[in-house]
Amino acid sequence: MLSPASAAVVRATLPVVRDHATEITAEFYPSMFAAHPELLNLFNQGNQASGKQQVALASAVIAYAQHLLDGTPFGPIAERIAHKHVSLGVRPEQYPIVGKHLIGAVATVLGDAVTPEVAAAWDEVYWLFAVSLIAAEARLFQAAGVTPDTLWRPWRVAKRDEEAVDTVSFTLVPDDGGPVPAFQPGQYVSVAVDLPGGQRQPRQYSLSQAPGRGELRITVRRVHGADGAPDGAVSGFLHDHVHADDTVLLGPPAGEVTLEPGDRPVALISAGIGITPMLSMLDHLHTTQPARTVVTAHAELSADRHAHRAEHARLAGHRRLTWYENGDEGGQAGRIDVDAIPLPPGVVAYLCGPIAFMRDVRAGLLRRGIAADDIRYEVFGPGML
């Protein structure tokens, strides 16, 4: 709980911090990386180049400050951050480094407006934020049976399949003879690769089939650079250099957007490579609850880019809607039409795809009377819906 003195200062300064939040985080990252270049291995450099990481951090800190002031819900955001941190092996001792450089960036950007009282109040916000995340991450590490030191395991590529244009899947088995970890449909794993030049970079990829098969499968779409971001370094490396019998480093399954147990109807709504966590859920439901009502809706640019198209059709059966923007046969033409999706009473909807797609679909579902708590969404990358 924020102290009364700090709460008054944060309330008074929140508007100016919000107005300059992106400038603050843009100052923060270069400063921290210059002092601690080893942390470059934790961060997606494509998201750094595009500015997405800076915007996400700014949004999270502002949202947490607002939560401390008026109780605005923050739990789902904190849970998502904690899962992401655990998947990357973030350590408690790294939080003081982040705090030092973040408060330093506030002082640099806002200048004389940052009095000792202002700096102390925002330092208190940061440490309340940090302590809550450290505790949540400790619980997740314990549940996964790993620590930051034992996070990465070598996995062998048992099979590589070309799934669609720019999309391949890798079926993986432990190379160390250890067990395949249990996971929940909808979760992801981190993959770490050593790029040419020696830099290690991790990325998260959704598990694209049901648990319980003695293997893990990820499906990777090659990322082509756009809007100032470079081509995807890790997706390109996996496409170009990783084949059957090669090994990669994987972290434990993580992710908070998972299939809800029970018998409520389910709607799985996706676009592009967002089909991957939906496919894991669909595969699990097909195997374990074939009588449970499931509706699927997927949007893609064209049929040849529809990852796992035949598998998706087999698992979904007749309760499947597909839209192809170019009007390919086998799908409706244009963009997804939320009003055309049959929604059974009591349905829980799961969304995954580009941010704009999920924002529009969520708005359409709310308009159709689906409660906000019954709409779950997985966000690829650091963006927040």
N, C-alpha and C positions, 0 to 999 in steps of 0.2 A: 504494500500500500504506500502510495506517495505521501511524504510528510506534508502537513498543511502549508508550511512555508514554501516548499518546492512546488506544490500544486498551484499556489497563487502565481509564482513566477512562470511556470510552464503555461498556465492558462493565458497569461498576458503576452507571452512570446510565441505561442504556437502559431498564430497567423503568419508572422514574419519567417519563422523556421519553415513552415509549409511552403511559403512562396519561394524560398531559396533552397528547398530540400534537394532538388536535383543538382544544383550547383555544389552543394555541400558534399554529396556523395561522389560527384565527379572529381572533387578535390581530394576526397578521402582515399579512393582506391590507388591513384598514382603514388600518393605519399606513403601508404602502407606497403605497397609493392616495392618501392625504392628501398625502404628500410628492411623489409622481410621478403626477398625475392622467392624464398621457398614456398610462400603461400600462393604463388602463381599456379602451382600444381593443383590447387583446390578449386580454382575458378575457371569457368568456361570463358575462354578468351574471345570467342565469337560474341557472347552476350556482353562482354566488356566493350568490344568494338562498336556494337550497335547501340549501346547505352541502356539495354534492357536491365542489366544487373543493377545499375545505378538507380533506375526508376523503382525497381522492386525493393531495394533496401530503403530508399526514401519513403516509399509507401508503407512499409512495415513499421518503421520507427514512428512515423506520424500516427498510424493507426493504433499503435500501442500507447502512445501518449494520450490519444483521445480516449482509449479504453480506461486508462488510469484516472482520467478526469471525470468521465460520466458513465462508465460501465458499458460503453459500446462493445458489442461482442468481438472478441479477438481469438477465442479458442481455436476455431478452424484454421486460422492463419498460422498460429503458433504450432499447431500439430503438423501442418504441412512443412514448415521450416525445420522442425525437429527431425522429421523423417528424412528430409533432404540432407541435413547435416550428418545424421548417422550414416546415410548411404555413402557419404564422402569421407567419413572418418574425422570429422571436426573434433578437436580436443578442447577440454575445458581451459587449458593454459593459453589457448589462442584468443580467448575472449578479452583479456586485458590488452592485448595488442590492438584488437579492433577498437576497443573503447578509447584507448589513447589517441589513435589517429582519427577516429570519428569526431571526438570532442575538439581535437586540434583543427579539423576541417571546419567545424562550426565557427571557431574563433577566426580562422583565416577569411572565411566568406563574409561573416557579419561584422568583423572588425571591432570597433569600440563599443558596439551594442552588447557585446558579450562581456558583461561585468563578472566578477567572481561569483556573485549570487546566481547569475544566469548559467554560468558554466557548471556550478555545483548542482543546480536543479536538473539540468539535462543529463549530467553524469548520473544522477540518481535514477532518472528514467531508464538510461541505458543499462545500469546494473540490475534493476528490477527485471528488465527484459532478459538480460543475459542469464541471471540466476534461474529464472523460470525455464529457459531453454536448456541450460545445463542439467537441471533435474530431470526434465522430460527425456533428454537424450540419454542420460544414464540409465533410465528405465528401459529404453528401447535397446540400448547396447546389451543390457542384461538379458532381455527377452530373446535377443538374437544369439546369445552365447558368444559374443565377440567383444573385442576392445578395439580402439583405433590401431593398436599394434598388430592385431591378428585379423584385421578387416579383410584384406585382399587374399584370395585363394586362386591358384591356377586352375583353369578349366580348359578341357580339350574340345575342339570343334569336332563333334561326331558327324555332323552333316551340314552342308551349306546348300540352300535352295534359292534359286532365282524366283521371287514371288510375283514381281510386277516390274514395270519400268522404274528404274532407280531404287528398287527395293529388294533386299535379300534377307533371308532368315538364317540364323545360326542355331543349331541344336547342340547343346553343351552338356558335357558330363564332367564330374570332378577329375582332375588330373592327379590329385594327391591321394586318391583312394578313399577319401572321406565321404560322409553322407551328403545326399542332396537335401538342402534345407526345405522345410515346409514353407508354404507361402499362401497368401490369400489371393483369390482371383481379383485382378485389378492392380496388383503391386508391380514394382519395377526393381531392377538391379542396376548398380553402377558398373560400368566397364571402364577399366583404365588401360590406356595404351601408351607406349613410349614412342613418340613421334620422331621423325628425322630431325636431328639437331639436339636430341636428348631430353626434350621437355615431356613430362608425363601429363596427360590430360584425361580426366574422368568425364563420362557422360552417363546419363540415366536412360535406360530403355525398358519399356514395359515388357513384362512376360506375356507372351502371346498364345499360350495354351494353358490348359487346366493343370493344377498341381496333381501330384501323386503318380507321375509317370517315370520317375527315376532319372529325370533329365530336366533341363531348363531350355526354353526357346525364346530368343529375342528376334525381333524383326526391325531392320534398320533401313530407313530411307536416306538416300544420299541428299545432303543439304547443299543446295546451290545458293551462293551468297546473294543477298538482296538488301536494299535500304541501308547500305553502308557496312553491312556485315560481310566477312569473308566467307568463302566456301567452308562447309563443315569439315574441320580438320580430322575429327575422330570418325565421323561417318564415311568420309572419303578414304581414310586409312583402312577401315574395316572392309569396305567394298573392294579396294584395290590390292590389299596385302594379306587378308586373313582367309584361309581356306581350310578344307577338311584336314584334320590332324594337327593344325596349329593350336597354340595355346593363347589364352587371354586371361587377364586378371579380373575377377568379379568380386563385388561386395555382396553382403547379405540382402535378401529381399527387403524392401521398404515401401512405404507409401500408405497414406491414410484413406484413400478412396477405394474401398473394397466392397465386394458384394455383400449385401445385407442378408443374414440368414432368415429363414422363415418361408412363408408361402405367398407373400404379396406378389402381384403381377410386376413385371420388370420391363422397362423400356430402355434399350441400349441405342443411343443416338450418337453417331460419330461422323467425322469428316477426315479424309486423307489418311495419314498414318495414325490418326486417333482411333482407328479400328482396333489397334493391338490390345489394349486392356479390355475392350468390349469383347474381343474374340476369346480371351481367357475366361471371362465371365460366362459367355455363351457356351463354350466348351464344357465348363464345369456344370452348368445347369443342364445341359444335354445329357451329361453322364450321370449326375446325381439326382436331378429333379426333372425328369422328362415331362411330367404332367404340369409343371409350373408354367403359368402363362408368361410368354416372353415375346415382345415386339422389338424388331430391330429396324433401324433406319440409318442409312449410310449415304454420304455424299462424296463424290470424287470428280476430278476433272474429266476423266475418261475411263472406259472399261479396262484399258491396258495398264492403268495405274492403280487399279483396285487390288490392294494386297490381299492375298489369301481368298480370292474371289470364289473359287469352287468350294473351298472349305467353309466359308461364310454361308454360302447357299445351302450346303448340306446340313450344317448345324441349325440354321435358322428356319429352314422349311418354308412354309407358305406365309408365315407372319414376318415377311421381310420386304422392306421398301428400299429402293435404290434410286438415287438421282445422279446422272452424269451431265455435267455442264454442257458438254458438246453434243448431247443427245444420242449417245451410243445406244445400240440395240441392247435390250436387257435392263434398261433403267429409264426412269422418267427424265425428260429434258429439263435443264435449268438447275436452279438451286433448291435446296431442301425446303419443303413446304410443311411447316409444323402443324398446320391445320389438317393436313391429310394423314397424319399419323394416328392410327386408332389407339386410344388411351383407355384401357380398362379401368373401372373404378378401383381406387386404392393403389394405383400404380406408383412405383418408385422409379424415377428416371435417372440414368447415368449418361453424362455427356463427356466427350473427348474430341478435341479438334482445335483449330485455330481460335484464338481469343474472340475475335469478332463473330465467328460462327457460334461459339457457345453463348456469347452474350445475347445474340439474336434468338437462338433456340430457347434459352432460359426465359427471355421476355415472352416468347410465344407460349411456353408452357404455363407461366404465371397467368397470362391472359386467359388461358383455357381452364384455370381453376386449380392447377397443381400447386400444392403448398410449397413454399420456399425450402422447407426442411426436407422435402421429398425430391429435391433436385440436387444430385451430387455431380461434381465435375472434376476431372483430372486436367491439370494445366501442365503442358510441356514447357520446360524452361522456367525463368524466374518471374514471368508475368503473373499478375493477380487479377482475378475476374471481378 
